[in-house]
């Protein structure tokens, strides 16, 4: 039972506030779906879902502001902006490449993601 603990009244209030902040951001703003899972999950379930082998969100830091961002989200936003640019539309070749990268951005390895961002 090592690692199991109670939060107590102050901890429960903090946990509830954190949960609500998470919901406001991910569910309401990002449009994600919420699921509730047991706190203790067998490794085989995590392995089957891909969380063991491929659950890494690569982050980048803005050197001017110090803010951190998910690299895949930045790449998606940049590619969508490129494709949506009506004043300076990309060439057909560049548009095809952007759509191809956009379709597979979630599967890019660290070096591929870095190269695509550059």
Buried (B, 14 or more C-beta within 10 A) or exposed (E): EEEEEEEEEEEEEEEEEEEEEEEEEEEEEEEEEEEEEEEEEEEEEEEEEEEEEEEEEBEBEEEEEEEEEEBBBBBBEBBEEBBEEEEEEBEEEEBEBBEEBBEEBEEBEEEEBBEBBE
